[in-house]
Amino acid sequence: MSVLTATRIERAAMALSLREAGLTRAEIKETMGLSRSYVYSLFDDPDGSKERARKDGYRLPCPSCGNLMDGSNGLTNGPRLCLTCTMRANHDNRFWTRERCITAFGEFARRMGRNPSVPDSMCRNGGSPSLSRRLSAERLAEIAAIPDDLSLPPCATVTREFGSWSAGLRAAGMNPGKGGSSSHRNERRTMRRFVVLEKIGGGDWRANEPVEAVTAELAISLVAQSAGTYVVVPAALWAEREVAARTMFAVVGDA
């Protein structure tokens, strides 16, 4: 029988048999691959009932509902409320309530002239590289044009409050069918690899890592961190003819 798969009682029996064979507790620890304290507990508490009773003594009543709380962290590090009451308190104190979601949807529609969409929320709340690769350049430009002070609730939050994003739009008095244009979502897009060259002064250029984008302009926007002079070269051309490419800055744009 393996020590790893054995139950506590089985481990206690194995430790006892080794003890009867003349091994010391330190030798038993090494033989079974267990900690010193655990080996000692196997002799003192073979079935773990004493340890369970001790931990149960740490389970204090919840000040909110009276049910016993988790006592696994001891008396000094115990929870403030039971799990059910903690979840209820977190929900009651959440930032994105139904009212705030509806207000955010309305403010977005008023300022942007269109309904908020799931891609808007995903890109505004941490971003999604895989989603960004699937969106058209026009759709990405729409999302980039959203002001920084215009916030949207996360998609999971809207689903929690209303059941779905469409249901949230309906609760805000909007038609779910009038979000980002379907032509943007369904447009067939071809991703290409570009190398963006950045002028660093003195006639020198620095080549950034190749990026995938629909257009050269979008490639620059993915690389550029500040205003400056940039040149876009197709990645294949740069890889095969790097020296020649440095003299072909006329090949700029969506080549």
ABEGO torsion letter per residue (X at the ends): XBAAABBAAAAAAAAAAAAAAGBBAAAAAAAAGBBAAAAAAAAABAAGAAAAAAAAAABBBBAAAGBBBBAAAEAAABBABBAAAAAAAAAAABABBAAAAAAAAAAAAAAAGBBBBAAAAAAABGEBAAAAAABBAAAAAAAAABBAABBBBBAAAAAAAAGBAAAAAAAAGBBAABBBBAAAAABBBBBBBBBBBBBAEGGBBBBBBBBBBABAAAAAAAABABBEBBBBBBAAAAAABAAAAAAAAABBEBX
